[in-house]
Amino acid sequence: MLFFQLTWESFRFAVTALKSNLTRTILSLLGVTVGIFAIIAVFTLVDSLEGKIKSSFAFLGTNVMRVDRFPFASGPQDYPWWKYFRRPPGTLAEYRFIQQRLKNAEGVTISASATATVQAGSNAFEGMALTGVAYTYQDVYEVALEEGRYFSEAEINASRNLAIVGKKIANSLYPNQPPLGKEVKIKGMKFTIIGIFEEEGEGFLELPSKDEACLIPYGAFNKMYYTGRNGLEPTIAAKGLETDIGLVALENELTGLMRAKRGLKPTEENDFALNKTEFIQNAIGSIFDVISVAGWVIGGFSILVGGFGIANIMFVSVRERTNIIGIQKSLGAKNYFILFQFLFEAVCLSLIGGGTGIFLVYLLSFMQLGTLELVLSFKNIILGLGVSSIIGVVAGIVPATLAARMDPVEAIRTA
């Protein structure tokens, strides 16, 4: 109980000392304020930017493995694209072969994409992302609909001319009327709208958005665009099980099935690539890790200057209050009471500076940066306060220790 009472008294002494030298306190905390502001601002910007870019790649799906000709590159290494270019693309027959035999997956699908112009009367929308899909597309990728429904299996098998369109397309073609059940024309073929995607908003860095996308049955797509060799290249994709960490089982099974279907001998290398969609997100994360290190370096210099400033002020404070320290020790004050008194003062000073820096970042988060929304996370707030506390302890420990070890008689004699 006595320990907590003395600790509280030390805290009160520290706050009183800070209030009595307000101008010096403000000047001392500027370095820490600038340092914490620089670090947390960079981290907030990096986290917001990384989250926005990763969410923009949501169209690739999560926990998904694709069968492609070209592997995703992972750096500036030699990339033999000429070898990959000669590989055969995936086919509908391979998709059906895999679908019948694949066990370590929640679903497998095939799709093909193209850019097209869609029309409805005198209205037209250019640059639409048109995708022909199998019925199992919804088992691998998220298909969130605001209105209408998804295709039935019979409609997909019959290659019916039906379409699910994005909100932006629907509003452009039918601005003042409900689009469901209405007809649109794609490459001269009429399609009936049966569903509308949930509004997603503008894509970041010009990445695809479902607001500008359109799904049609794979067979209907194949009538307009030939898929396969010398045509548009379809993509076979499988969604791994949640229990399959790293999609190891899925990768091994897919490799075996593709090699069996293509009749590859044991000595022959794969003529296909298995790409995990998480590869892109991991690559983005590694880039932002480097930016985060730069933020630590930039803010670190400011915090270092702020720490020296706090240490200097604490030495001055100890010298100014030497006589008071002597009186306190002569009246029975313990060494840790004197130590805590000055240590709390340094930590409080640092925390005020860090809190001010975090508050400035909070104000910064209200800035409009186009489609990018800055979000100050709780993790970054705790990080900023934690760094501030550490700087306060490091900067104040030496002056506080010197004050605690003073001889009371010598301290009282000091004018």
C-alpha positions, -999 to +999 in steps of 0.1 A: +000+000+000+029+023+009+045+016-025+014+027-044+010+058-022+046+069-029+042+061-066+011+084-067+031+111-049+059+108-074+034+111-102+020+143-087+054+158-082+062+151-119+030+167-132+035+198-109+070+202-123+058+200-159+031+226-152+055+250-135+078+250-166+052+250-194+073+267-221+102+244-215+079+214-215+064+224-248+098+229-264+110+196-251+082+175-264+084+189-300+110+164-311+090+135-298+058+149-313+075+152-348+090+117-345+059+099-334+039+118-360+063+108-388+063+071-378+026+067-372+017+088-402+038+065-425+024+034-409-012+047-412-006+056-448+011+022-455-016+002-438-044+021-456-028+019-489-019-018-485-054-027-474-069-007-503-047-024-529-053-059-515-091-053-514-088-042-550-073-077-558-103-094-542-116-103-577-087-129-577-103-147-548-088-159-515-073-194-510-075-199-547-050-217-570-051-210-608-038-232-636-019-209-660+007-211-687+029-184-671+040-185-634+037-154-613+072-137-612+088-131-578+116-107-586+140-095-612+153-130-620+156-145-655+121-152-667+120-176-697+087-163-711+095-178-745+093-213-729+060-205-711+045-190-743+047-224-761+028-241-733-008-252-742-036-232-724-062-249-702-092-265-718-128-273-710-120-310-712-092-305-686-116-286-663-142-314-665-114-340-659-102-321-628-138-314-615-147-351-615-115-362-596-103-333-575-109-340-537-088-314-518-109-284-529-141-267-520-147-261-557-132-259-592-142-237-621-133-224-655-137-189-668-125-166-697-125-129-699-125-101-725-132-064-727-164-055-745-189-028-752-225-033-741-255-015-755-291-009-746-310+013-771-291+045-775-270+040-744-237+022-744-210+013-719-174+008-732-146-011-714-168-036-697-150-066-681-169-095-697-164-130-681-178-163-693-183-186-663-192-221-654-219-229-628-192-236-603-178-201-605-197-192-574-180-220-555-146-204-561-152-167-563-176-145-543-206-134-563-224-109-541-257-097-557-277-067-547-307-077-569-317-107-589-301-142-589-272-163-601-275-186-631-291-220-627-270-251-637-295-258-666-291-222-679-253-226-679-254-260-696-278-246-722-256-215-728-286-192-723-281-156-732-283-143-696-262-117-678-253-104-644-240-069-646-223-043-623-241-014-608-223+012-629-233-006-661-269-010-650-271+027-642-255+037-675-278+016-696-310+020-677-306+052-656-342+058-647-357+023-646-351-011-630-326-031-652-337-066-641-354-084-670-342-058-695-322-067-726-286-056-735-266-062-766-230-076-765-212-081-799-246-082-816-261-108-793-290-100-770-287-109-733-313-106-705-302-091-672-310-115-643-288-100-616-270-069-604-237-070-584-235-052-551-219-018-555-182-019-549-171+017-556-142+029-577-113+005-583-080+017-568-051+023-592-074+015-621-078-021-610-110-039-620-142-032-602-174-054-602-193-022-609-179-025-645-181-063-648-205-086-665-209-124-661-225-146-688-225-184-692-193-199-705-210-214-736-225-181-746-191-165-742-176-191-764-200-183-791-186-148-793-150-155-785-132-187-793-114-200-762-084-223-764-053-223-785-051-193-809-081-178-790-089-163-756-072-182-729-095-197-703-084-201-666-090-231-645-091-222-608-097-242-576-105-230-541-086-248-514-099-262-481-095-241-450-076-269-434-051-270-463-025-246-450-005-231-479-026-252-503+000-279-503-024-308-507-043-289-535-011-281-553+001-317-552-033-331-564-037-306-591-002-313-604-009-350-606-042-346-623-029-321-649+002-343-657-021-373-661-045-355-683-017-341-706+001-375-706+034-362-693+061-387-687+078-388-652+110-373-668+091-344-684+087-311-666+053-295-661+039-276-691+017-256-669+020-233-638+000-234-606-003-199-592-017-189-558-036-157-557-020-149-523+013-145-541+003-110-553-009-100-519+023-113-503+044-094-529+024-062-521+030-068-484+068-072-489+069-039-508+051-020-480+074-037-454+103-018-470+083+015-468+076+008-432+113+005-425+118+038-442+092+053-419+111+040-388+143+055-401+127+089-409+108+091-376+137+075-356+160+105-362+133+129-349+126+107-319+163+105-312+166+143-312+134+145-290+150+119-266+181+140-262+160+170-256+140+153-228+173+140-212+188+175-213+157+190-197+157+163-170+193+170-161+184+207-158+153+198-137+175+176-114+200+205-109+172+230-102+156+208-076+187+195-059+179+213-027+143+199-027+157+164-032+180+168-002+150+179+020+129+150+008+156+124+015+163+140+049+126+135+058+128+098+049+121+097+012+133+064-003+156+063-033+129+048-055+106+076-046+131+102-060+138+079-090+101+075-099+095+112-094+119+121-122+113+090-143+075+097-143+083+133-153+103+121-183+077+095-193+048+120-190+067+145-211+073+119-238+037+106-237+024+141-241+046+145-272+036+111-285-001+117-279+001+150-297+018+133-327-009+106-328-037+133-325-021+151-355-022+118-375-059+114-365-066+149-379-047+139-410-070+109-415-099+133-423-081+144-455-097+134-488-073+114-509-096+102-537-107+066-532-081+061-505-094+063-469-068+068-442-076+049-411-057+053-378-058+018-364-057+009-327-025-011-333-007+021-345-021+041-315-007+015-291+026+015-311+030+053-308+022+054-271+046+024-265+075+040-284+068+073-265+070+055-232+102+037-240+118+070-252+107+086-219+122+058-198+155+058-218+158+096-217+150+099-180+166+069-164+201+084-161+190+118-146+165+100-123+193+076-111+216+105-103+189+123-084+181+091-064+217+086-054+224+121-041+237+125-006+210+144+013+234+166+033+253+177+001+220+182-017+206+205+010+238+226+010+235+232-028+222+267-034 
